[in-house]
Amino acid sequence: MKRLAGFSLLIIFLSLFSCKAIKKLGQFYVDYNTQAVFPANIPVNVPLTIYSPEIATNSSQVFQNNNTAANLIQSVTLNQLTLTITSPQGQTFSFLQNVSVYISTDSLPEIEIASRQNIPANVGDTLSLNVTNADLENYIKASQITLRVSGTTDQLTTTNINVNVYAQFFVQANLLDLL
């Protein structure tokens, strides 16, 4: 009887551990980079809008590379969004008062995914934004996404400012459905 109880506990323990291990295997990150240009001579305190080029998500390939498929995705959230000035050298984000980033597709509405308000004057050339908890599953499953950067300046810029937009998405897939 003790052996049966011990064996049962062992089976339960292994089952729980295996489920957690499988769940962890279904978690992965997807990274996208795109470029944006803040044009020269933007008036101070006037809202500005910059669109990224369309970004191919390659979601089918990304899911396949992570041993899953679109129908097994449970959730996608933005983990990190960072803006980094690529030129001109020495330029900082001190010209920005606030910034927001939105995502959209041809068939899905635009939603805000990250922002930063009251940007300090002593900020450098890299700006980490505060991400939202928006469910982005259908956006990442789309073939292409577009990012829109919106903000307000508090300084006049005299040259174009080229920025790399880096977005990292956290994907949770249900691999238990594969078993």
TIPA-258597 format. One line per field, with one value per residue: x, y, z of N, C-alpha, C, O in turn; residue in one letter. Coordinates in pm, 1 decimal, decimal comma. Example, Ala and Ser with C-alpha at 12.3 -4.5 7.8 and 13.67 -1.06 7.14 Angstrom:
n_u = c(1319,0/1285,0)
n_v = c(-569,0/-225,0)
n_w = c(780,0/708,0)
ca_u = c(1230,0/1367,0)
ca_v = c(-450,0/-106,0)
ca_w = c(780,0/714,0)
c_u = c(1320,0/1290,0)
c_v = c(-330,0/3,0)
c_w = c(780,0/787,0)
o_u = c(1423,6/1340,9)
o_v = c(-331,9/113,8)
o_w = c(846,5/803,9)
residu = c(A/S)
% end
This chain:
n_u = c(81,9/196,2/388,7/232,0/107,1/332,9/427,2/211,8/225,9/471,7/412,5/219,3/377,8/572,3/402,6/300,7/541,9/623,0/417,0/459,8/716,1/663,1/489,2/666,9/832,8/668,8/689,2/821,2/1026,7/979,5/1148,3/1152,0/1279,9/1274,1/1290,0/1265,0/1212,6/1261,8/1170,7/1361,4/1329,9/1082,2/807,1/800,3/617,3/413,0/207,6/347,6/372,7/494,6/536,6/631,9/799,9/610,4/620,1/722,2/587,0/647,3/524,9/430,5/665,4/817,6/663,7/680,3/957,5/968,1/844,2/561,2/227,7/5,4/-260,6/-221,0/-134,8/-166,0/-141,4/-4,7/211,4/357,4/686,6/905,7/996,8/1210,4/1364,4/1629,3/1867,8/2019,4/2146,2/2184,7/2520,2/2575,5/2337,4/2058,5/1757,4/1650,9/1505,7/1244,4/925,3/720,1/626,0/458,3/382,6/217,5/42,1/-66,7/-259,0/-353,2/-610,3/-678,4/-757,0/-578,0/-379,4/-250,0/74,0/299,5/455,8/597,7/612,8/680,0/964,4/1291,9/1532,3/1795,1/1820,0/1957,2/2076,3/1920,6/1599,0/1381,8/1055,5/740,7/551,9/230,0/-29,3/-158,7/-336,3/-181,3/-198,4/-344,3/-231,0/37,7/0,7/-79,5/22,6/171,6/276,3/233,0/403,5/333,5/473,3/419,6/431,2/541,4/745,9/987,7/1188,9/1344,9/1439,9/1719,3/1815,6/1742,4/1648,0/1743,6/1606,4/1618,3/1369,7/1300,7/1125,0/1015,6/835,3/643,1/554,8/309,6/243,6/24,2/142,5/51,9/-165,1/-56,4/6,7)
n_v = c(-118,6/124,6/145,9/175,7/419,8/586,0/552,4/662,6/930,6/996,8/977,3/1181,4/1404,5/1399,7/1440,4/1699,9/1845,5/1794,1/1918,0/2186,9/2216,9/2175,1/2388,2/2601,6/2557,3/2643,2/2915,4/3204,9/3463,7/3724,0/3927,0/4247,3/4491,5/4821,0/5121,2/5472,4/5817,1/6124,4/6422,1/6715,0/7046,7/7041,8/7197,2/7333,5/7194,7/7093,6/6835,9/6538,4/6288,9/5978,7/5720,5/5379,6/5175,0/4904,4/4606,3/4284,7/4010,7/3742,0/3534,1/3265,2/3121,6/3193,8/3081,5/2812,0/2771,5/2774,6/2548,3/2545,8/2654,2/2887,7/2844,6/2750,3/2952,2/3130,8/3380,9/3705,5/3954,9/4280,3/4296,0/4465,0/4789,1/4988,1/5287,8/5395,6/5630,1/5649,1/5824,0/6180,3/6142,2/6172,0/6295,1/6329,9/6217,8/6442,0/6635,0/6554,4/6573,5/6400,2/6064,0/5817,4/5485,2/5305,9/5020,0/4859,2/4680,5/4585,0/4491,9/4522,2/4740,5/5036,3/5036,8/5159,2/5070,2/5132,5/5392,3/5707,5/5962,7/6307,2/6331,9/6342,2/6613,1/6533,1/6287,0/6011,4/5871,3/5651,8/5531,2/5386,6/5268,3/5268,7/4984,2/4862,4/4638,0/4521,4/4281,7/4126,5/3921,9/3872,9/4068,0/3993,1/3754,6/3841,1/3907,9/4138,2/4422,4/4761,4/5025,7/5319,6/5618,4/5864,8/6191,9/6477,7/6758,4/6945,0/7101,8/7267,3/7090,2/7065,0/6896,2/6587,2/6314,1/5997,1/5692,8/5378,4/5143,9/4914,5/4630,7/4390,7/4100,5/3891,0/3560,1/3321,0/2991,3/2710,2/2417,7/2179,3/2099,6/1969,2/1720,5)
n_w = c(0,0/81,2/-116,6/-344,4/-287,5/-275,5/-536,3/-675,3/-586,8/-700,6/-975,8/-996,7/-925,6/-1133,6/-1351,9/-1302,0/-1306,9/-1569,5/-1714,7/-1643,8/-1751,2/-2022,8/-2067,8/-2031,1/-2248,7/-2446,8/-2443,0/-2582,7/-2734,6/-2973,9/-3193,3/-3343,8/-3564,0/-3684,2/-3881,2/-3817,3/-3891,7/-3750,4/-3870,3/-3974,7/-3839,2/-3698,1/-3559,8/-3227,9/-2957,3/-3115,5/-3224,5/-3365,5/-3621,2/-3721,2/-3947,5/-3957,6/-4202,5/-4352,4/-4163,9/-4210,0/-4051,9/-4060,8/-3926,9/-3946,9/-4002,9/-3779,5/-3573,5/-3645,8/-3617,8/-3346,7/-3271,0/-3279,2/-3373,6/-3537,2/-3449,3/-3194,9/-3035,7/-2740,9/-2616,2/-2684,0/-2591,4/-2562,2/-2468,9/-2452,6/-2569,5/-2744,0/-2836,5/-3037,3/-3123,8/-3434,2/-3605,5/-3621,1/-3500,8/-3153,5/-3099,4/-2879,5/-2708,7/-2595,9/-2727,0/-2733,6/-2580,3/-2515,0/-2613,8/-2806,7/-2914,5/-3164,1/-3292,1/-3591,9/-3842,3/-4177,4/-4141,9/-3877,2/-3602,8/-3502,9/-3209,7/-2899,1/-2790,3/-2643,1/-2446,4/-2340,6/-2114,9/-2029,6/-2086,1/-1968,1/-1981,6/-1972,0/-2093,6/-2280,5/-2592,5/-2620,4/-2560,1/-2346,2/-2353,5/-2175,8/-2166,0/-2276,2/-2160,3/-2368,7/-2565,2/-2819,8/-2996,5/-3243,4/-3402,4/-3431,9/-3561,2/-3808,0/-4148,4/-4193,7/-4004,0/-3896,2/-3744,6/-3566,8/-3470,0/-3240,9/-3110,9/-2915,3/-2953,1/-2761,3/-2829,3/-3102,3/-3387,7/-3604,8/-3794,2/-3968,6/-3763,7/-3725,0/-3623,1/-3463,6/-3410,5/-3176,1/-3101,6/-2876,4/-2846,9/-2633,7/-2650,0/-2580,6/-2614,6/-2641,5/-2593,3/-2499,0/-2640,1/-2849,6/-2764,6)
ca_u = c(0,0/286,6/451,7/131,9/91,0/457,2/428,8/109,9/281,6/576,3/344,9/159,9/488,9/627,8/302,1/301,2/669,5/621,6/326,5/529,6/826,1/603,6/439,7/782,6/878,4/577,7/711,4/937,8/1026,1/992,8/1207,0/1138,4/1346,3/1238,0/1347,9/1176,6/1288,6/1203,7/1220,0/1417,2/1245,1/949,2/775,0/795,3/483,6/316,9/210,0/409,1/342,0/589,0/499,3/739,2/763,9/543,5/712,5/676,3/597,0/696,5/475,3/425,4/801,6/857,6/594,8/738,9/1090,8/949,4/768,0/420,1/151,8/-80,7/-379,3/-183,4/-92,7/-262,7/-132,8/114,7/218,6/482,5/776,1/999,3/1005,9/1321,0/1404,0/1772,2/1908,5/2130,6/2217,5/2327,9/2596,3/2572,4/2200,8/1986,0/1612,3/1610,2/1414,0/1108,5/853,4/651,8/620,8/375,0/395,8/93,7/54,0/-186,6/-246,6/-453,7/-744,2/-700,4/-746,2/-456,8/-384,7/-125,1/146,9/404,8/464,3/682,9/571,8/772,6/1100,7/1384,8/1627,0/1926,9/1809,3/2060,3/2035,1/1833,6/1481,0/1293,6/917,9/654,9/466,3/95,8/-58,1/-253,0/-327,2/-134,5/-196,5/-389,6/-138,6/157,4/-40,7/-97,8/142,6/249,7/232,6/289,2/415,0/323,7/534,0/353,9/488,8/550,0/881,8/999,2/1304,2/1350,7/1546,7/1769,8/1848,1/1665,3/1698,7/1712,7/1584,4/1584,2/1261,2/1314,7/1010,2/1026,4/705,9/644,3/452,0/275,4/170,0/-23,7/199,3/-17,8/-256,9/16,9/21,8)
ca_v = c(0,0/237,8/156,1/229,0/561,8/650,8/551,3/758,7/1063,7/1015,3/1001,2/1314,9/1499,1/1401,4/1500,4/1844,2/1897,7/1785,2/2022,0/2314,5/2218,1/2191,1/2525,5/2688,0/2538,6/2718,0/3058,5/3253,7/3605,8/3758,0/4060,2/4320,9/4620,6/4902,7/5255,1/5588,4/5941,0/6248,2/6519,8/6841,6/7165,8/7017,0/7305,4/7298,0/7175,3/7054,7/6689,4/6484,1/6149,5/5911,6/5581,3/5289,1/5092,0/4781,0/4505,9/4147,8/3938,1/3605,1/3462,1/3119,6/3069,7/3213,3/2980,3/2681,7/2766,3/2755,5/2423,8/2570,9/2701,1/3001,7/2803,2/2713,8/3071,6/3171,6/3525,1/3778,4/4087,9/4350,8/4284,6/4576,7/4873,8/5080,1/5374,7/5427,5/5720,6/5595,7/5941,2/6210,4/6099,9/6267,3/6342,3/6263,5/6232,8/6558,9/6716,7/6502,7/6594,4/6272,5/5980,1/5697,5/5397,9/5235,3/4910,7/4833,9/4595,7/4622,4/4451,7/4543,4/4881,8/5082,5/5046,4/5202,6/4959,2/5181,6/5538,4/5768,6/6101,1/6393,7/6281,9/6437,7/6680,1/6467,7/6152,0/5984,2/5838,4/5534,4/5562,1/5272,3/5312,8/5189,1/4903,8/4833,2/4494,9/4490,2/4149,8/4152,0/3793,4/3883,6/4154,9/3915,6/3652,1/3904,5/3897,8/4260,5/4521,6/4895,5/5100,5/5465,0/5690,1/5993,2/6261,9/6623,1/6804,6/7065,9/7173,0/7267,7/7005,8/7126,3/6789,6/6463,6/6225,5/5858,6/5615,2/5236,9/5106,0/4772,8/4578,8/4248,7/4046,0/3765,2/3471,4/3202,6/2892,3/2594,0/2297,9/2061,2/2056,0/1883,2/1585,6)
ca_w = c(0,0/85,7/-249,2/-436,3/-254,6/-318,8/-682,2/-717,7/-564,4/-800,3/-1103,8/-988,7/-928,9/-1269,5/-1440,3/-1279,1/-1355,4/-1714,7/-1764,5/-1629,9/-1848,0/-2155,3/-2075,3/-2048,8/-2385,9/-2532,0/-2425,0/-2656,8/-2769,5/-3115,1/-3203,0/-3469,3/-3573,1/-3799,2/-3875,6/-3821,6/-3906,1/-3701,4/-3968,2/-3927,6/-3830,2/-3641,5/-3465,7/-3086,1/-2899,5/-3217,8/-3236,8/-3486,0/-3647,9/-3809,7/-3973,1/-3997,6/-4316,9/-4309,8/-4111,0/-4231,3/-3925,3/-4083,4/-3810,2/-3969,4/-3988,4/-3639,4/-3493,4/-3680,3/-3556,3/-3202,8/-3255,3/-3253,4/-3489,2/-3505,6/-3374,0/-3057,7/-2962,7/-2638,3/-2593,5/-2725,4/-2530,9/-2585,0/-2354,2/-2449,7/-2686,3/-2724,3/-2946,9/-3032,2/-3231,1/-3514,6/-3655,5/-3621,6/-3383,7/-3043,1/-3076,8/-2771,1/-2714,7/-2517,2/-2806,8/-2718,9/-2454,7/-2492,4/-2733,0/-2799,2/-3031,2/-3193,6/-3387,7/-3671,2/-3960,6/-4276,7/-4101,0/-3733,3/-3566,6/-3436,9/-3063,3/-2836,3/-2728,6/-2554,3/-2440,3/-2238,2/-2093,6/-1954,8/-2110,2/-1906,6/-2071,0/-1966,4/-2148,1/-2379,9/-2728,9/-2613,3/-2480,6/-2320,3/-2333,6/-2088,6/-2253,0/-2228,2/-2150,3/-2476,9/-2627,3/-2955,7/-3066,0/-3382,5/-3475,7/-3466,0/-3657,1/-3938,9/-4231,7/-4179,2/-3905,9/-3910,9/-3619,7/-3579,0/-3358,7/-3224,2/-2997,3/-2913,9/-2925,0/-2680,0/-2884,7/-3247,7/-3443,6/-3727,3/-3889,7/-3952,1/-3658,4/-3760,9/-3501,2/-3472,1/-3320,1/-3142,3/-3026,2/-2838,6/-2808,7/-2558,9/-2703,6/-2500,6/-2695,0/-2567,7/-2653,5/-2449,4/-2745,5/-2942,4/-2706,5)
c_u = c(86,8/352,8/356,3/112,5/214,8/465,3/329,3/160,6/389,6/515,4/284,2/268,3/546,1/530,8/300,7/428,9/672,1/532,3/392,4/642,9/773,7/552,5/554,3/838,0/791,9/591,1/835,1/918,2/1042,3/1039,5/1184,7/1212,4/1294,2/1297,0/1238,1/1265,2/1206,4/1257,1/1272,8/1307,5/1101,0/920,5/763,6/648,8/374,5/323,2/271,6/373,7/439,1/544,8/623,9/701,0/689,3/649,1/652,0/694,9/659,7/647,2/470,1/562,0/849,9/792,6/654,5/877,0/1083,2/855,5/622,8/353,2/56,9/-201,1/-348,4/-139,3/-203,6/-261,1/-0,9/105,9/352,7/564,9/863,3/987,2/1108,7/1345,6/1551,5/1807,6/2029,1/2209,6/2127,9/2394,1/2594,5/2434,1/2137,6/1835,8/1563,2/1515,4/1268,2/1051,4/780,9/647,9/531,7/397,0/268,6/122,9/-77,2/-153,8/-352,2/-595,6/-775,0/-680,9/-613,5/-478,9/-248,4/-58,1/257,3/405,7/564,6/645,6/679,5/916,6/1199,6/1485,1/1762,5/1924,7/1914,5/2003,2/1951,2/1719,9/1394,8/1154,7/845,2/555,2/329,7/81,0/-154,4/-227,8/-297,5/-130,1/-232,8/-299,0/-15,7/123,1/-60,9/32,9/231,9/189,0/295,5/293,7/404,5/380,8/471,2/416,1/480,3/692,8/877,5/1125,3/1296,9/1466,6/1589,2/1808,6/1753,0/1730,4/1649,4/1711,1/1556,1/1476,0/1271,6/1197,1/1031,6/891,6/725,0/525,8/434,6/190,6/130,8/28,5/131,2/-116,8/-188,6/25,4/-98,8)
c_v = c(125,7/257,3/217,7/378,6/639,7/660,7/653,7/901,7/1095,8/1047,9/1142,0/1421,6/1511,7/1464,5/1651,7/1907,1/1898,7/1892,2/2158,9/2325,4/2239,5/2333,8/2621,8/2676,1/2617,2/2868,2/3099,9/3401,2/3621,4/3903,2/4119,4/4453,4/4692,0/5041,2/5360,4/5712,3/6056,3/6357,7/6647,2/6947,7/7136,9/7131,5/7252,7/7293,0/7147,6/6903,3/6645,5/6337,0/6095,2/5767,6/5501,4/5226,6/4968,7/4678,9/4368,6/4070,6/3800,7/3511,5/3311,2/3057,4/3081,0/3106,8/2842,3/2665,9/2742,2/2639,2/2446,4/2616,5/2811,2/2960,5/2763,0/2834,3/3113,4/3321,6/3578,7/3916,0/4149,7/4344,3/4409,0/4656,6/4982,0/5158,5/5408,5/5515,7/5660,9/5707,9/6063,3/6168,2/6211,1/6322,7/6263,2/6285,1/6353,3/6650,5/6673,8/6535,0/6465,4/6196,8/5859,6/5617,4/5315,2/5125,7/4898,1/4734,3/4643,9/4594,3/4472,5/4690,5/4912,6/5087,0/5090,1/5082,8/5005,4/5334,3/5581,3/5915,8/6175,7/6343,4/6384,4/6494,4/6609,1/6324,1/6134,5/5954,3/5710,7/5564,6/5437,6/5325,7/5218,9/5115,6/4882,9/4681,5/4449,4/4350,0/4170,7/4025,5/3808,1/3973,0/4075,5/3802,9/3709,0/3896,0/4020,8/4348,6/4655,3/4958,6/5248,6/5526,5/5828,7/6062,2/6411,7/6660,5/6923,6/7144,0/7165,3/7178,5/7065,9/7024,0/6672,3/6379,6/6085,0/5773,8/5469,5/5209,1/4955,3/4731,4/4430,4/4204,1/3913,3/3681,7/3352,0/3111,3/2775,5/2467,8/2171,8/2008,9/1965,0/1739,6/1500,3)
c_w = c(0,0/-50,5/-349,5/-413,2/-300,0/-469,3/-737,8/-701,2/-667,5/-936,8/-1105,8/-998,7/-1069,4/-1368,5/-1426,0/-1331,6/-1506,8/-1774,4/-1756,6/-1730,3/-1989,0/-2172,7/-2100,1/-2190,1/-2483,3/-2518,3/-2503,1/-2690,7/-2919,7/-3120,8/-3341,3/-3456,3/-3696,4/-3778,3/-3879,4/-3831,6/-3850,5/-3793,3/-3902,1/-3922,0/-3789,3/-3544,3/-3321,7/-3041,5/-3002,5/-3230,6/-3371,0/-3499,2/-3750,8/-3824,5/-4009,3/-4130,7/-4265,2/-4270,3/-4136,7/-4101,2/-3942,2/-3973,7/-3831,0/-3948,9/-3843,8/-3551,1/-3520,1/-3616,0/-3405,9/-3173,6/-3216,0/-3382,7/-3443,2/-3421,1/-3229,9/-2973,8/-2867,1/-2614,4/-2647,2/-2661,6/-2565,8/-2457,7/-2339,7/-2578,6/-2657,9/-2852,0/-2929,6/-3150,9/-3302,6/-3582,0/-3638,1/-3490,2/-3278,4/-3013,1/-2962,4/-2790,7/-2633,9/-2594,1/-2790,7/-2581,0/-2415,2/-2624,1/-2704,7/-2926,3/-3041,4/-3295,2/-3463,9/-3781,2/-4059,5/-4227,8/-3952,4/-3698,2/-3497,4/-3285,7/-3011,3/-2769,5/-2633,5/-2555,5/-2333,9/-2231,4/-2015,6/-1964,8/-2055,6/-2008,1/-2075,6/-2018,5/-2258,5/-2517,1/-2736,1/-2517,3/-2468,6/-2288,6/-2238,2/-2177,0/-2189,1/-2216,3/-2259,4/-2531,7/-2775,8/-3040,9/-3214,0/-3466,2/-3521,3/-3563,4/-3797,5/-4018,5/-4220,0/-4071,3/-3942,3/-3773,2/-3651,5/-3452,8/-3356,0/-3103,5/-3011,1/-2879,4/-2830,3/-2717,7/-3036,5/-3292,9/-3577,0/-3833,1/-3868,4/-3843,9/-3691,2/-3634,8/-3537,0/-3367,1/-3300,3/-3055,3/-3000,5/-2783,4/-2736,1/-2605,1/-2610,8/-2587,6/-2606,5/-2636,9/-2604,9/-2552,4/-2848,3/-2893,7/-2730,9)
o_u = c(57,3/371,2/395,5/102,6/202,1/505,0/358,6/141,5/398,0/563,4/296,4/252,5/566,0/573,4/299,5/423,9/719,1/568,3/382,9/664,0/833,3/569,8/541,6/885,6/838,1/511,8/940,8/808,8/1110,4/978,1/1196,9/1208,3/1272,7/1347,5/1131,8/1379,2/1095,6/1377,5/1234,7/1206,1/1008,2/1001,5/721,4/567,2/257,1/431,6/249,6/347,8/463,2/518,3/710,6/583,6/703,0/753,4/541,9/805,1/719,0/718,9/502,9/574,2/914,6/858,1/676,5/909,7/1179,2/795,2/568,2/415,7/31,4/-240,1/-440,6/-109,9/-319,2/-365,9/99,5/5,3/449,3/517,9/891,6/969,3/1096,7/1347,4/1594,6/1780,5/2128,9/2327,4/2005,6/2330,7/2610,1/2415,2/2160,7/1793,3/1443,6/1450,7/1177,6/1120,1/780,1/664,0/529,8/426,1/218,5/216,3/-184,8/-37,2/-431,0/-690,0/-885,8/-597,0/-547,8/-582,3/-145,0/-123,3/304,3/362,6/608,9/647,1/759,9/981,4/1192,8/1517,4/1836,5/2016,9/1955,4/1897,0/1914,8/1741,2/1341,1/1138,7/884,1/482,2/314,6/169,3/-224,0/-113,5/-379,7/-65,4/-159,4/-290,6/29,1/209,1/-59,7/140,4/353,7/67,7/397,8/199,4/459,7/341,3/470,1/449,8/420,7/753,5/776,7/1164,2/1247,7/1578,0/1505,1/1831,9/1690,7/1853,0/1529,6/1801,3/1479,7/1489,7/1253,8/1172,8/1062,1/840,1/811,6/411,2/532,0/80,6/198,0/-35,2/150,6/-149,4/-254,7/48,5/-102,1)
o_v = c(222,0/370,5/302,1/455,5/748,0/763,5/723,0/985,0/1208,6/1137,9/1213,4/1518,9/1622,8/1535,2/1723,8/2012,6/1995,3/1952,1/2238,3/2431,7/2314,0/2393,9/2713,8/2774,9/2653,7/2942,1/3037,9/3456,0/3542,0/3991,5/4050,6/4518,8/4630,2/5073,4/5339,1/5711,9/6083,0/6383,5/6682,3/6938,5/7200,1/7159,3/7139,2/7375,7/7175,6/6847,1/6707,9/6269,2/6157,3/5699,8/5549,3/5225,2/4932,2/4666,7/4339,6/4065,5/3747,9/3420,3/3236,2/2952,7/2990,2/3048,8/2764,8/2558,5/2695,4/2631,6/2375,9/2617,0/2825,9/3033,8/2743,6/2820,2/3129,3/3382,9/3507,9/3985,6/4079,2/4382,9/4453,1/4598,7/5057,5/5102,5/5445,6/5480,0/5626,2/5689,9/6049,7/6160,6/6328,9/6390,2/6143,0/6360,9/6363,7/6735,8/6747,6/6525,2/6426,2/6254,8/5806,7/5673,1/5261,9/5136,6/4922,6/4706,9/4733,2/4663,2/4443,4/4757,8/4824,7/5134,1/5061,5/5003,9/4926,5/5397,4/5502,4/5985,2/6115,1/6316,2/6501,6/6429,7/6623,6/6247,2/6231,8/6004,2/5666,4/5616,7/5388,5/5416,7/5103,3/5178,0/4885,0/4606,4/4349,2/4305,7/4226,3/4022,9/3760,4/3956,1/4089,2/3760,5/3634,2/3878,8/4010,5/4349,6/4661,0/4946,6/5296,5/5490,8/5900,1/5996,8/6465,2/6603,1/6993,5/7238,6/7067,0/7190,4/7112,7/7059,8/6660,0/6374,2/6057,1/5781,3/5440,9/5246,1/4877,9/4789,2/4354,2/4260,9/3833,5/3726,4/3290,1/3147,6/2746,3/2417,0/2065,7/1890,2/1893,6/1647,9/1384,7)
o_w = c(-70,8/-95,4/-430,1/-508,8/-356,9/-524,1/-835,3/-789,8/-716,1/-1005,7/-1205,3/-1072,5/-1118,7/-1459,9/-1525,7/-1394,9/-1566,8/-1875,7/-1850,2/-1788,7/-2066,6/-2278,8/-2180,8/-2246,0/-2591,4/-2576,6/-2491,4/-2677,5/-2984,7/-3060,9/-3442,6/-3352,1/-3800,7/-3670,7/-3937,8/-3785,1/-3896,9/-3793,9/-3790,4/-3991,3/-3839,7/-3456,0/-3299,5/-3082,2/-2978,4/-3245,9/-3474,7/-3399,8/-3854,4/-3725,2/-4082,4/-4167,8/-4148,5/-4334,6/-4089,9/-4046,6/-3848,1/-3932,3/-3739,0/-3885,2/-3791,8/-3464,5/-3427,0/-3565,4/-3344,9/-3066,6/-3131,1/-3488,7/-3323,7/-3330,2/-3150,6/-2855,1/-2906,4/-2594,6/-2654,8/-2675,7/-2595,3/-2350,7/-2228,3/-2685,8/-2561,4/-2961,6/-2820,4/-3265,5/-3239,3/-3612,8/-3640,4/-3385,0/-3310,6/-2911,9/-2949,9/-2878,0/-2606,7/-2533,4/-2829,4/-2479,4/-2298,5/-2731,5/-2593,6/-3032,1/-2942,3/-3374,6/-3409,3/-3809,8/-4028,5/-4266,5/-3907,4/-3758,1/-3441,7/-3238,5/-3071,8/-2701,1/-2551,5/-2652,1/-2250,4/-2333,0/-1944,8/-1863,8/-2092,4/-2107,7/-2172,9/-1991,2/-2321,9/-2554,3/-2845,0/-2407,8/-2567,9/-2207,2/-2222,0/-2254,1/-2066,9/-2257,9/-2243,1/-2543,1/-2848,7/-3145,6/-3300,5/-3587,8/-3635,1/-3640,6/-3895,4/-3961,1/-4234,2/-4049,9/-4010,5/-3694,9/-3750,6/-3341,8/-3456,3/-3004,9/-3104,7/-2789,0/-2820,5/-2649,3/-3091,9/-3242,0/-3653,8/-3948,5/-3762,9/-3833,4/-3686,1/-3551,3/-3629,1/-3250,5/-3394,3/-2949,3/-3092,3/-2687,1/-2772,0/-2600,3/-2568,0/-2629,3/-2507,6/-2729,1/-2664,3/-2553,7/-2923,7/-2972,4/-2688,7)
residu = c(M/K/R/L/A/G/F/S/L/L/I/I/F/L/S/L/F/S/C/K/A/I/K/K/L/G/Q/F/Y/V/D/Y/N/T/Q/A/V/F/P/A/N/I/P/V/N/V/P/L/T/I/Y/S/P/E/I/A/T/N/S/S/Q/V/F/Q/N/N/N/T/A/A/N/L/I/Q/S/V/T/L/N/Q/L/T/L/T/I/T/S/P/Q/G/Q/T/F/S/F/L/Q/N/V/S/V/Y/I/S/T/D/S/L/P/E/I/E/I/A/S/R/Q/N/I/P/A/N/V/G/D/T/L/S/L/N/V/T/N/A/D/L/E/N/Y/I/K/A/S/Q/I/T/L/R/V/S/G/T/T/D/Q/L/T/T/T/N/I/N/V/N/V/Y/A/Q/F/F/V/Q/A/N/L/L/D/L/L)
% end
